Amino acid sequence: MCDSKSSTLIRREREMATSSPSKLSSSFPSSLPSQTKTTTTFLTFPPKQTRRTVRFKCTAAGQTGFFTKLSRLIKEKAKSDVEKIFSGFSKTRDNLAAIDELLLFWNLADTDRVLDELEEALLVSDFGPNITIKIVEALRKDILGGKLKSGTEIKDALKAFVLNLLTSKQIKTELQLGFRKPAVIMIVGVNGGGKTTSLGKLAYRLKNEGVKILMAAGDTFRAAAGDQLEIWAERTGSEIVFGEGEKIKASSVLSQAVKRGKEEGFDVVLCDTSGRLHTNYSLMEELIACKKAVHKVVRGAPNEILLVLDGTTGLNMLPQAREFNEVVGITGLILTKLDGSARGGCVVSVVDELGIPVKFVGVGEGVEDLQPFDAEAFVNAIFS
């Protein structure tokens, strides 16, 4: 009898050992329709694992995969739509078209004159004096050293140098949304830069990837801000949280929104804030309160603090970016209105001098014209 029981137990153990391992069932599809609802990912482990351990690991792995795939999808779709970037920087490209004429019949004897005119073209396009000197002197060194022997080689070296300035710091231009839901994105900036519009366009892009979005109307100063954000919420099929009362604090609105996002299973909470001058220290302090309020609800939040800068201001945006970064810690930039400006070179200066990644660029008034920033596409767009 004992031998019979032993053989039965051994046979069962062998069957369990040779059974097929469990597979991860992902709730994030490879192609995401605009109205897809996300669901929890489940893992099934062999009987030795406890249910409590399974649930913890499932949540972390599933949400990490969700946000990683989301960032990758947005980036890939942007690369397939480079025409928007190309057309959006047409005015900057026109400014730099003089470079092609300079290099067309270039010869070594004209090096100084050509580089002087190249320097002027870069400055007019708001590359800034520091960046411009770096570029010109690097080209001069390679020309006189015999490394560059034709106008085509100089043009290629120019593009490569600018691309290196944008990528050498190895800063990530994709959204970094962590691994806990909801991910929280705060939008900050000065008055008139296009914060609310940028938030709406970002919501549209995320919604098209099946993301469940909650908006927070944290601009409690501008009377029309809530109405404007509500229009974007309706347009994108998102939900929205408003503050109640006349003297409601922005930090309270954001806190309430993130709490709701956490309780009701939203994927992303987009937080609008009031426009403020970077020299108004009391209002800048309010941003710190907003950041702390959000962090109390979800550890690690906000995942992104995106500063919206008006591209038509060119290099004047640098002091704004420095002040906002010192006060609240900027994780990325949204540069707007670049389609109406010939000062696209400021993108290079901002990245090089501040080391803050440009995550999105506004290249038109359409709802799809907030494009994820791609350094190579940008360089090809301004130096056709």
Disulfide bonds with the S-S distance in Angstrom:
none
